[in-house]
Amino acid sequence: MVRPVKGVTTGNGYTFAKYEEGGWDQIPIFALVGQGLIVNPVFEKGGDGKQHPVPDSVESLTLEIYIKVVGADKVKLPADYKLPKFDDVAQIKFVSPTAYINPYGDYYFRASGVELA
C-alpha cells in the first residue's frame, strides 16, 4: 500500500479512474516473483463468531511488486490466474488495473493479470 497523490479522491471501491488519477500507469512496476503467487483463502465466520480460513480454498492470488520511487507493494489477481514466465524483477504492467484508496490515504491495487512492459 502506498500514499496517494494530493487531490485524488478516496473511498467508493476499486476503479480504473483512481489508478489513472494516481499516475500509476506512468510509474515503472517490477514483479517480485521469487515467492510466486501468494494464495489468499476464503474466510467464513465460525461458531465462535470469528473469521476462519476455509481449508484448500482460494479467494484470490497476490503478486508482490516493486514500484519505482515508492518501494515494495502487492497486486491482487483472480483466483484462477496463471502467472506468465518471466524473470524476477522484470518490469511489468497491469492488465485491466483498478485501485482503491482507503480513508487513511493508502492505495490498494487489483488487476485481471500482468504482462511484460
C-alpha positions in Angstrom: 0.0 0.0 0.0 1.3 3.4 -0.9 0.2 7.0 -0.2 -1.8 8.9 -2.9 -1.0 12.0 -4.8 -2.7 15.1 -3.4 -6.1 15.8 -4.9 -7.1 12.2 -5.7 -10.5 11.1 -4.4 -10.6 8.3 -1.7 -13.2 5.7 -1.0 -16.0 4.3 -3.2 -14.3 1.0 -4.1 -11.8 -0.1 -6.8 -11.9 1.9 -10.0 -9.6 2.5 -13.0 -10.1 6.2 -12.5 -8.3 6.1 -9.2 -5.4 4.1 -10.8 -5.1 6.6 -13.6 -5.5 9.7 -11.4 -2.7 8.4 -9.2 -0.4 8.3 -12.2 0.4 4.6 -11.6 0.3 3.9 -15.4 3.4 6.2 -15.7 5.5 4.7 -12.9 7.7 1.6 -13.6 6.5 -1.5 -11.7 8.5 -4.7 -11.3 7.4 -8.2 -10.4 9.0 -9.8 -7.4 8.3 -13.4 -8.5 10.7 -15.2 -6.1 7.8 -16.5 -3.9 5.5 -16.9 -6.8 1.8 -16.1 -6.3 0.5 -15.9 -2.7 -2.8 -17.6 -2.1 -5.5 -15.6 -0.2 -8.0 -18.1 1.2 -11.8 -17.7 1.5 -12.8 -16.8 5.1 -16.0 -17.8 6.8 -17.5 -17.0 10.2 -17.1 -19.9 12.6 -19.2 -21.0 15.5 -17.1 -18.7 17.7 -18.2 -15.6 15.7 -14.6 -15.1 14.3 -13.5 -15.4 10.7 -11.5 -18.5 9.8 -9.8 -19.6 6.6 -11.6 -22.4 4.7 -9.1 -25.2 4.1 -7.9 -25.6 0.4 -9.9 -22.5 -0.7 -8.7 -19.7 -2.9 -10.4 -16.3 -2.9 -7.7 -14.5 -4.8 -3.9 -14.5 -5.5 -1.4 -11.8 -4.7 1.8 -10.9 -6.5 4.4 -8.9 -4.7 5.7 -6.0 -6.7 8.2 -3.1 -6.5 7.1 0.3 -7.6 9.9 2.7 -8.5 10.2 5.6 -6.1 7.6 4.0 -3.7 9.0 0.6 -2.8 7.5 -2.9 -2.2 3.8 -3.4 -2.6 1.4 -6.0 -3.9 -1.4 -6.5 -6.5 -4.4 -8.8 -6.1 -5.2 -11.1 -9.0 -8.1 -13.5 -9.8 -8.1 -16.9 -8.0 -7.6 -18.8 -11.3 -4.8 -16.6 -12.6 -1.7 -18.3 -14.0 1.5 -16.2 -13.8 3.3 -15.9 -17.1 7.0 -17.0 -17.2 9.4 -14.0 -16.7 12.4 -13.2 -14.6 12.3 -12.0 -11.1 12.3 -8.2 -11.0 11.1 -8.0 -14.6 9.3 -4.7 -15.5 5.6 -5.4 -15.9 2.3 -3.6 -16.5 -1.1 -4.5 -15.1 -3.9 -5.8 -17.3 -7.2 -4.1 -16.5 -5.9 -2.3 -13.4 -8.0 -0.8 -10.7 -7.1 1.0 -7.4 -8.8 1.7 -4.1 -7.8 4.4 -1.7 -8.8 3.8 1.9 -9.7 6.7 4.3 -6.1 6.8 5.5 -4.9 7.5 2.0 -3.4 4.1 1.3 -3.6 2.6 -2.2 -4.5 -1.0 -3.0 -4.2 -2.5 -6.4 -6.2 -5.2 -8.4 -5.7 -6.4 -11.9 -7.0 -9.2 -14.1 -3.4 -10.1 -14.9 0.2 -8.8 -15.5 2.3 -8.8 -18.6 5.8 -7.6 -19.5 6.1 -3.9 -20.1 
